[in-house]
Amino acid sequence: MNKQINYGIIFKGKEVIYMLIPEREKAKIRSKNKVLTKEYKIDDELKELGLGKTYFIKTYGCQMNVHDSENIKAILEEMSFKEALVMEEADLILLNTCAIRENAHNKVFGMLGRIKHLKEERPNVIAGICGCMAQEEGVVSLILEKYKFLDLVFGTHNIHELPLILEKAINSKKMEVQVYSCEGDIIENIPAKRDSKYKAFVNIMYGCDKFCTYCIVPYTRGKQRSRNPKDIIREIEKLKEAGYKEVTLLGQNVNAYGKDLDINYDMSNLLTDVASTGISRIFFVTSHPWDFTDEMIEVISKYDNIMPYIHLPLQSGSNRILKLMGRRYTKESYLELFHKIKDKIKNVSVTTDIIVGFPGETDDDFNDTLDVVNECKYDSAFTFIFSPREGTPASKMKDDIPLEVKEKRLYKLNDIINKYALEANQKYMGKIVKVLLEGESSKGGLLMGYTDTMKLINVKASKDKVGEIVNVKITNVQSFSMDGEIVE
């Protein structure tokens, strides 16, 4: 791996400790990636390190983080650890973190306070932080200053090295900080303990080279790098053989898949090959409008097992703000793409992401966003107030919009989003839809699952139906979920 090394020195008691800590400037570097198939291994003596011990992982953030936690769980269980149901009973605690917004940071630091008290009661507990926050230079500096009770810190690029990092933390009794400031390589053959027996996340690419001015992902996840198509297809074929019904193809910008490969192979080709495996349901997230091609739309409309669900982040409807964000498209080009998707993909549902209160956003800019929302009538949306991320260009922009103005805009936007979400769901009333039942619903006595358009459905059914794709007649509709009954 092309590791950008930055060793820091701190004093802990009388000991001098050398650490591998992240540097933001080095995380910007982009070069040719490598695919490594033998990088992950566990020495025999480490396979029993966790005998008689338990672990607990708390995951924050996106589907990529969830899948990273599935990898971490599998690695720990290859080291003989067993999963604990609650944090308070675990011998090893890991927080797999998200850096996308300040709120995610605050949740993690709040949890670290709980862990500190737990370690005071049980000093032998090993605790660590990993994921995207660990890749932030400022976060690691804060950990070294205020959270010295932690035992290990590692990032998104070296999950495969967890056995060695953990062994050092346990045996040395020192804080192990091992975070690469690098673009990242592709590490194949890392095991996964999947949270479901019926649906699976499959990474198709890592990182991002878009460098939107507000986004920390290119720094925490590294450069855009695509897995080889054969490795992806092989993984999906094995999942299908194991009884999985659904896969979600993951990437920070899945539409850019293949751009870094020298084989004239892109996302439309990959979707075709994945569909040809015959697996029942295929989703993919997240898309950037810049890279969404006509060929992709054609393939999605052609195959019944590619689900008619598109997450298409807008972020802003103002051309001026989009330019400040570095989004590389205009309001007009976005709308052209949106309508092309709606026209050519039967029964498609489209969701989005929107940021309000970006530095310099005026009332007119915000109204431009509302215009797009009123035209697109999204099935749902993730909406946020702008959250400055240290080290990004947007964090240095003048932000003189009062918080109460940002909150008022968010409330207004959400009222409109919720109205259209309910209208979209009302179209399902009385219809029969196919639902993959995943497990028990939060509504007592019911099962839950999702339609091919990513609509949450609660169904009265016996537990032996979990894992099946069933026909459900919709009997009740709310803005963010529906109720139904199984029909033969």
C-alpha positions, 0 to 999 in steps of 0.5 A: 500500500502506498502509505503516506507516513506521518509519525507523531510523538506523545508522552503518556506517563514516562513513555514515549509513544510513536503513532501513525496519524492522519494529515489532511494535505496528504489525503488529497494526493491522487495516484494509481491504485492497486488491488491487493488480494493477499494483504488480509491475514491473521497469524495463528497466534492471533486467532485465539486472542479473543478466546472468552472475550466479547466485542460490541460495535456501534456504527454511525453513518452510511451503508458503507460504514455498516458494511465496514462493521460487517467486515470488522465483526468477521475479523474479530470472530476469526480471532475468537471474539463473540458478539455482545448484545450490549456495550456494558457487557463487552470486553472490546468496544469499537465506535465505527464513525461518520464525519459527514456532519457535526451532529455525527461528531457530537454523538460519537464524543457523547458516547466516548463519555459513556465509555470513559465511565465504563472503563473506570468501572472496568479498567480491562475493557479495550475501547477504540474508534475507527471509521471516517472520524479517525481519518480527520487530523483534527479529531485525532489531535483532540483524542490525543489531548482529551480522550487518552483512555482510548486504546486504539484508533484506526482508519478506513484504509487499514481495517484489514490490519485490525488483528495486529493493531488490536494485539499491540493495544492489548499487550502494550497497554499503550494507545495504538493510533494507526491511521494512513494519510493515503489515497487507499488501495483495494483490499480484496478477500476481507471476510464479512459477517453480514447483518442479514441472511437475505440482503447484502451490501457489496462494495463496487468502489471506494472513495471519491474524486469530486471534491465538492467544497462542503464534503469531507469524504475525499479526505476520509475515504480516499481517492476514487477506486473501482473494484475489478468487475470479476471480483464483484460478480464473483461475490454476488454469485456466491451470495446468490448461491447462499440464498441471498435475494437482494444486493445493494451496490455501494460507492461514494459515487457509484455512477463513476464506477470504472472511470479509473479502470483501463478496460472500457467498462463502466456502471452500465456494463456492471449493472448489466453483468450483475443483472445477468447473475439472476439475483432477485433484487439489485439496488445501488447508492449513491449517485452523483448527477454528473455521472448518470448516463443515458446508458445507465437509464437504458439498462435499469429500464431493461432489467426487471431485477434492477429495482426502479429506485434512484437516489439522486442528490440535488443539494441545492436548486440554485445555480449560484450555490451549486457552483459554490458547492462544486457540484458540476451541474446546473439546475437545468441539467439536473431537471433534464436528467430527473425527467429522463429517469421518470420518463424512461424507468417504469414506476420509478421512485426518486429520493434526494439530499438537500442542504439548506443554509450553505454559506451565502444562500439568499432567500432567492437561492432557497426559493430556487431549491423549493422550485425544484422540489415542487417540480420533482415531487420527490418520494422522500428526501434527506434534508440538512442544515449546512455543517462546516467540515474542517479542512474543506473549502466551504468551511472557510467561506463567510457564513453570515446566515443566522441559525434561526433563518436556516432552521426556518428554511429547513422546516419549510422545506421539510413541510413540502417534502413530507407533503409530496412523500405522502402523495407518492405513497397514496398512489399505492393505496389498494395496489399489490406490490412485491415486498422482501420481508426482512424481519420484525417491525417496530410495530408489535406483531408485524413484519417489515420489508421494502418494495422495489421502490424502497417503500417501507411496508409493515405486514401482518405475517408469520415469522416463517415468511422472513426472507421471502419476496411476497405480494402485499396489498396496501391497506394503509398509508402514511408519509414514510411507511405503509401497512399491508396484507399478504395476498396469494 
